[in-house]
Amino acid sequence: MGALSRWIRLACSILLAIQFGSASAQTQASSRAGLVVQYGDGRVVTYCVRFSEPSITGLDLLNRSGLQVVAEVGGLGAAMCSINGQGCAYPSQSCFCQCQGANCAYWNYFHLIDGAWRYSPLGASSHTITDGAIDGWAWGDKIAPPIFTIDQICSESANQRASETTPKPTIQPTNEPTIEPTSQRTSEPVTTPTVPTVEPTITPTVEPAVQPTVLPTVQSTNLPTTNLPAIQPSNPLTPQTDLGGYVVFAVVVVALGGWLIVSRLRREK
């Protein structure tokens, strides 16, 4: 009887311990967070991650979702190089190996805030995830995934959800510094197109031939010769003498002579 009662008490203790542990586990894993991943081909998959800590990081959320991720940790946090094989094979490649020219594709990181996606200013390892938070990742250039609520993501029938339709979400800009890939342009030889040399074609100018002007030849006409009488001047002009000049000259001579005579008489006196 004593042995039986001991076995009964042991079985009850085990059952109570199992029930308490299950209740404790449910109480500890009371927090949940959502994850939305959009791949380059348009596929969208959602994940619901439960955790018992007060908070985890965005990188923890990715790792606990079961995704295969490759990250490069920097000063602003972890930049995502590859998710489930989509991206760059870091460290053998640059984490942003497909963002080195005009066409840029990388893993864009977003947080769902007030019903809209906001581009993350930090890397995944520097962002804090609390109960009810939703993170989004999308492959491309400033492309955000579709919007889901935490209840839609964590419902029993939507632990993993794929959608071919990608609605355009609303992205709220942020004035905070963002962790974005630096576009590294590789040095490529610049091919200078060969411009064919067009030589000008010289078209000879054909000037009109100057036709000589044929002037009419004036033929002299043998007119009859008429003997005209010689015209004799009727009144030959007789040169007239200018007397005024002689008169003036005589007056001057007389005056000079008078002056000489008067001078001599004065000397003699």
C-alpha positions in Angstrom: 0.0 0.0 0.0 2.8 2.4 0.9 4.6 1.7 -2.4 1.4 2.3 -4.4 0.8 5.7 -2.8 4.4 6.7 -3.5 3.9 5.9 -7.2 0.7 7.8 -7.3 2.3 10.9 -5.7 5.3 10.6 -8.2 2.9 10.4 -11.2 0.9 13.4 -10.0 4.2 15.4 -9.5 5.3 14.6 -13.0 1.9 15.6 -14.5 1.9 18.9 -12.5 5.5 19.6 -13.6 4.6 19.0 -17.3 1.5 21.2 -17.1 3.4 24.0 -15.3 6.3 23.8 -17.8 3.8 24.1 -20.7 2.0 27.0 -19.1 5.3 28.7 -18.3 6.6 28.2 -21.9 3.4 29.7 -23.3 3.7 32.6 -20.9 7.4 33.2 -21.8 6.9 33.0 -25.6 4.1 35.6 -25.5 5.7 38.1 -27.9 5.4 37.9 -31.6 6.8 39.8 -34.6 6.2 39.6 -38.3 8.6 39.3 -41.3 7.7 40.0 -44.9 10.2 39.1 -47.6 9.8 39.9 -51.3 12.1 38.3 -53.8 13.3 39.6 -57.1 10.8 37.4 -59.1 7.8 39.0 -57.2 7.3 36.2 -54.7 6.2 37.4 -51.2 6.6 35.2 -48.1 5.6 36.1 -44.6 6.9 34.7 -41.3 5.6 34.9 -37.7 8.4 34.7 -35.1 7.6 34.2 -31.4 10.1 35.1 -28.7 10.2 35.3 -24.9 12.6 38.2 -24.5 11.4 41.8 -24.1 13.0 42.6 -27.5 15.2 41.1 -30.2 17.1 42.6 -33.1 16.1 42.6 -36.8 18.9 40.2 -37.5 17.6 37.9 -34.7 14.2 38.0 -36.4 15.7 36.9 -39.7 17.7 34.1 -38.1 14.8 32.8 -36.1 12.5 32.7 -39.1 14.6 29.9 -40.6 15.8 31.9 -43.6 19.4 31.4 -44.8 20.9 34.9 -44.5 24.4 36.3 -45.2 25.1 39.7 -43.6 27.9 42.2 -43.5 28.1 44.0 -40.1 29.3 47.6 -40.2 29.1 50.7 -38.1 25.4 51.2 -38.7 24.5 47.6 -38.2 24.2 44.5 -40.4 23.6 45.0 -44.1 21.9 42.0 -45.8 24.0 40.5 -48.6 21.9 37.5 -49.4 18.5 36.0 -48.3 17.8 32.4 -49.3 20.4 32.6 -52.1 19.1 35.9 -53.5 21.9 38.5 -53.5 25.7 38.4 -53.3 28.0 35.7 -52.1 29.7 37.8 -49.4 32.7 37.8 -48.5 33.9 36.4 -51.9 31.8 39.2 -53.5 31.0 42.7 -52.3 27.8 42.8 -50.2 26.4 45.1 -52.9 27.8 43.4 -55.9 24.7 44.1 -58.0 24.7 47.8 -57.2 27.8 49.1 -58.9 26.3 50.9 -61.9 23.2 52.6 -63.2 21.1 49.5 -62.4 21.1 48.8 -58.6 19.6 45.8 -56.8 20.1 45.0 -53.2 18.1 44.0 -50.1 16.0 47.1 -49.0 15.2 47.1 -45.3 11.9 48.6 -44.0 9.9 48.9 -40.8 6.1 49.0 -40.7 5.1 52.1 -38.8 1.6 53.5 -38.5 0.4 51.2 -41.4 3.1 52.3 -43.9 6.6 51.1 -44.7 9.5 53.4 -43.6 13.0 52.9 -45.0 15.4 51.8 -42.2 18.1 54.2 -41.2 20.1 51.4 -39.6 21.2 47.9 -40.3 19.2 44.8 -39.0 21.5 44.2 -36.1 21.0 47.8 -34.8 17.2 47.8 -35.0 15.1 46.7 -32.0 12.1 44.4 -32.5 9.4 44.4 -29.8 6.0 42.6 -29.6 3.9 43.3 -32.7 6.6 44.8 -34.8 6.9 43.9 -38.5 10.0 44.1 -40.6 10.1 44.0 -44.4 12.8 43.1 -46.9 12.6 43.5 -50.7 15.1 42.8 -53.4 15.5 45.8 -55.9 16.1 49.5 -55.6 13.9 51.3 -53.1 11.2 48.7 -53.5 9.0 47.9 -50.5 7.1 44.7 -50.0 3.3 44.6 -49.6 1.7 45.5 -46.3 0.3 42.9 -43.9 -1.0 43.2 -40.3 0.5 41.2 -37.5 -2.7 39.2 -37.2 -2.6 38.3 -40.9 1.0 37.2 -40.6 0.6 35.2 -37.4 -2.7 33.5 -38.1 -2.6 29.7 -38.0 -3.2 29.4 -41.7 -0.6 32.0 -42.7 2.6 30.9 -41.1 4.2 30.9 -44.5 2.3 32.9 -47.1 3.2 33.3 -50.8 1.6 35.9 -53.0 2.2 36.6 -56.7 0.4 39.9 -56.5 2.5 42.7 -55.2 0.5 45.9 -54.3 2.4 49.1 -54.2 2.9 50.0 -50.5 3.2 53.5 -49.1 6.7 54.5 -48.1 7.1 57.3 -45.6 10.4 59.1 -46.1 12.7 59.7 -43.2 15.2 62.5 -42.5 17.4 60.2 -40.6 20.7 58.8 -42.1 20.0 55.6 -44.0 22.2 52.7 -44.6 22.3 52.4 -48.4 24.8 50.8 -50.7 27.5 53.0 -52.1 27.5 52.7 -55.8 31.0 51.5 -56.7 31.6 52.0 -60.4 34.3 49.8 -61.9 36.8 51.3 -64.2 35.9 50.2 -67.7 37.7 51.2 -70.8 36.0 54.0 -72.5 35.5 53.3 -76.2 35.6 56.4 -78.2 33.5 56.0 -81.3 35.4 56.5 -84.5 33.8 59.4 -86.4 34.4 59.0 -90.1 36.1 61.9 -91.7 34.0 63.4 -94.3 36.1 65.1 -96.9 34.3 68.0 -98.6 33.5 67.4 -102.2 34.6 70.3 -104.3 32.1 70.9 -107.0 33.7 72.9 -109.8 31.8 76.1 -110.5 31.0 76.4 -114.1 31.1 80.0 -115.0 29.1 81.1 -118.0 31.2 81.7 -121.1 31.5 85.3 -121.8 30.4 85.8 -125.3 32.3 88.6 -127.1 30.1 91.5 -127.9 30.2 92.2 -131.5 30.1 95.9 -132.0 28.7 97.0 -135.3 31.4 98.4 -137.7 30.7 101.9 -138.7 31.3 102.1 -142.3 32.5 105.4 -143.5 30.2 106.9 -146.1 31.8 108.7 -148.9 30.0 111.9 -148.7 30.4 114.5 -151.4 33.0 117.1 -150.5 31.6 120.6 -150.3 34.1 123.5 -150.6 33.1 126.0 -148.0 34.3 129.6 -148.4 36.9 130.8 -145.8 35.4 133.0 -143.1 37.4 136.1 -142.7 37.1 138.1 -139.4 35.2 141.2 -140.1 36.4 143.4 -137.3 39.9 142.5 -136.1 40.4 143.3 -132.4 42.9 146.1 -131.8 44.7 145.8 -128.5 43.8 148.8 -126.2 46.5 150.4 -124.1 45.9 150.6 -120.4 46.6 154.4 -119.7 45.7 154.2 -116.0 48.9 152.3 -115.2 51.1 154.9 -116.9 49.4 157.8 -115.1 50.0 156.2 -111.7 53.6 155.5 -112.5 54.2 159.1 -113.7 52.7 160.5 -110.4 55.0 158.4 -108.4 58.1 159.5 -110.3 57.1 163.1 -110.0 56.5 162.8 -106.3 59.9 161.0 -105.8 61.7 163.7 -107.8 60.1 166.5 -105.8 61.1 164.8 -102.6 64.7 164.6 -103.7 64.8 168.2 -104.7 63.4 169.4 -101.4 65.9 167.3 -99.5 68.8 168.7 -101.4 67.6 172.3 -100.9 67.4 171.7 -97.1 71.0 170.4 -97.0 72.3 173.4 -98.8 70.7 175.8 -96.4 
